[in-house]
Amino acid sequence: MKIGNLDFHEALCLAPMAGVSDIGFRQLACEEGADASWSEMLSARAMLHNPKKTEFMTLTSEAEKFKVGQIFGHEPVIMAKAVNNPLLSHYDVIDINMGCPAPKIVKNGEGSALMKDLPLAGEIIRACVRASSRPVSVKFRLGYDKDISREFGRMCEDAGASFITLHARTTEQGYSGSADLDAIARLKASVNIPVIGNGDVVDMESYNRMKSTGVDGVMIGRGAQGKPWIFRILKGGEKPKDVYAVIEKHVNILRQHYSEEFLVLYLRKHFLWYTCDIPYASETRLKIATSPSIDESLKILKDILK
Ligand SMILES: Cc1cc2nc3c(=O)[nH]c(=O)nc-3n(C[C@H](O)[C@H](O)[C@H](O)COP(=O)(O)O)c2cc1C
C-alpha cells in the first residue's frame, strides 16, 4: 500500500527520538537506506507561541525522501492549528505522538496519557485530519498500564488516521522487558490501515522477527544510534568501511546549522554511540566524553577508527 510516495511494503523507518534525531543523523540514516524519517516530537503549543524554539528541530535534508513531522499536545484546537503551521509545511505526513511516557509530558495529559482517554485522543485525531491536506498518522504504545492497542488502533482508523505505529510496550513498562510482537501481529490483523511495528529491532534476526508479525513497515530507534547504516545492512548491504568518514559527515552537517558551543556537548552522546562496539576502548571513550572541543574529539575518533 502506498501513502504519498512511500510504499509501505517493508518500509524501513527511522524513529522519532527527541535529542537524538538531528538533521545530520536523519540525513545519514536516509543515505544509508531508511525509507522514511520522523522528526523529534514537536510541541503544538510551542510552535504557536514560540516558533523560534521549534524551528531548529524542523530542519530537514534533501536526502529525506519521506518526511514525517511529529507533534504532541492535548488540545484538539491547538493540535489542528499546528498541522498547518508553516514550520511543518515541508513534511509529507503529520504524526501525532500518543506514546511518550516522559512524566513531564504525561502530567500535562499529552503523549501516552492520551491512551487513558480515548474520546479525547479521537477528538484530537479527527481535528488534525479535518485541518490537514496531508495524511495524518498516530504513534502509540500498547496502552498505559495494559494492552489496549487493538481498540486504540481501531479508534485511530475510525478517526481518519492513514497509518499507525505501535511501540509494543506499555507506558508503565518504559523501556523494560521486550516489545510484545504478538500484540503487533494482533493489531495488524484488526485494522485496515498500514501498521508500522516498533521495538527492539537491532539486527537481521530481530528485524525478521518483527517482519513475521505481518507489519507493513518497521521502525528503528535505539538500534540506529551510532549505526545509521543499520538500514543498509537490513537491506542486504554492508557496514561502511570508513566509519570515521560517516562521523565527520554528521559533524559537518550539524556545523552548518548549530554553534560550536552547543555541538561540543550535544555530539558527545553520538560519538559515544559510534564507538560503543570498539573493544577495550573505555579510556578513549572517557576522553571523548570529557573533550572540550569537537576537533579534539574528531582526532581521537580518527585515531581509534582508522
Ligand atoms: C532518546 C529517545 C527519544 C525518543 N523520543 C521520541 C519522540 O520524540 N517521539 C516518539 O514518538 N518516540 C520517541 N522515542 C521512542 C522511539 O521512537 C521508539 O518508539 C522506542 O525507542 C522503541 O523503539 P526501539 O526499540 O527501536 O528503540 C524516543 C526514544 C528514545 C530512546
The ligand as an SDF file (V2000), in Angstrom:
LIG
                    3D

 31 33  0  0  0  0  0  0  0  0999 V2000
   16.2310    9.1090   23.3190 C   0  0  0  0  0  0  0  0  0  0  0  0
   14.8690    8.7330   22.8040 C   0  0  0  0  0  0  0  0  0  0  0  0
   13.9940    9.7340   22.4230 C   0  0  0  0  0  0  0  0  0  0  0  0
   12.7240    9.4050   21.9430 C   0  0  0  0  0  0  0  0  0  0  0  0
   11.8980   10.4010   21.5060 N   0  0  0  0  0  0  0  0  0  0  0  0
   10.6920   10.0860   20.9410 C   0  0  0  0  0  0  0  0  0  0  0  0
    9.8540   11.0830   20.3500 C   0  0  0  0  0  0  0  0  0  0  0  0
   10.2090   12.2700   20.2850 O   0  0  0  0  0  0  0  0  0  0  0  0
    8.6680   10.6850   19.8330 N   0  0  0  0  0  0  0  0  0  0  0  0
    8.2510    9.3760   19.8480 C   0  0  0  0  0  0  0  0  0  0  0  0
    7.1570    9.0590   19.3580 O   0  0  0  0  0  0  0  0  0  0  0  0
    9.0360    8.4130   20.3770 N   0  0  0  0  0  0  0  0  0  0  0  0
   10.2270    8.7360   20.8970 C   0  0  0  0  0  0  0  0  0  0  0  0
   11.0440    7.7410   21.3660 N   0  0  0  0  0  0  0  0  0  0  0  0
   10.6120    6.3430   21.2470 C   0  0  0  0  0  0  0  0  0  0  0  0
   11.1560    5.7260   19.9430 C   0  0  0  0  0  0  0  0  0  0  0  0
   10.6460    6.3900   18.8170 O   0  0  0  0  0  0  0  0  0  0  0  0
   10.8050    4.2270   19.8690 C   0  0  0  0  0  0  0  0  0  0  0  0
    9.4160    4.1040   19.8870 O   0  0  0  0  0  0  0  0  0  0  0  0
   11.4010    3.4230   21.0250 C   0  0  0  0  0  0  0  0  0  0  0  0
   12.7490    3.7850   21.2530 O   0  0  0  0  0  0  0  0  0  0  0  0
   11.3200    1.9180   20.7570 C   0  0  0  0  0  0  0  0  0  0  0  0
   11.9880    1.5860   19.5820 O   0  0  0  0  0  0  0  0  0  0  0  0
   13.4810    0.9490   19.5670 P   0  0  0  0  0  0  0  0  0  0  0  0
   13.4490   -0.2870   20.4090 O   0  0  0  0  0  0  0  0  0  0  0  0
   13.7640    0.6920   18.1270 O   0  0  0  0  0  0  0  0  0  0  0  0
   14.3910    1.9870   20.1840 O   0  0  0  0  0  0  0  0  0  0  0  0
   12.3020    8.0490   21.8670 C   0  0  0  0  0  0  0  0  0  0  0  0
   13.1920    7.0600   22.2750 C   0  0  0  0  0  0  0  0  0  0  0  0
   14.4570    7.3800   22.7230 C   0  0  0  0  0  0  0  0  0  0  0  0
   15.3970    6.2560   23.1250 C   0  0  0  0  0  0  0  0  0  0  0  0
  1  2  1  0
  2  3  1  0
  2 30  2  0
  3  4  2  0
  4  5  1  0
  4 28  1  0
  5  6  2  0
  6  7  1  0
  6 13  1  0
  7  8  2  0
  7  9  1  0
  9 10  1  0
 10 11  2  0
 10 12  1  0
 12 13  2  0
 13 14  1  0
 14 15  1  0
 14 28  1  0
 15 16  1  0
 16 17  1  0
 16 18  1  0
 18 19  1  0
 18 20  1  0
 20 21  1  0
 20 22  1  0
 22 23  1  0
 23 24  1  0
 24 25  2  0
 24 26  1  0
 24 27  1  0
 28 29  2  0
 29 30  1  0
 30 31  1  0
M  END
$$$$
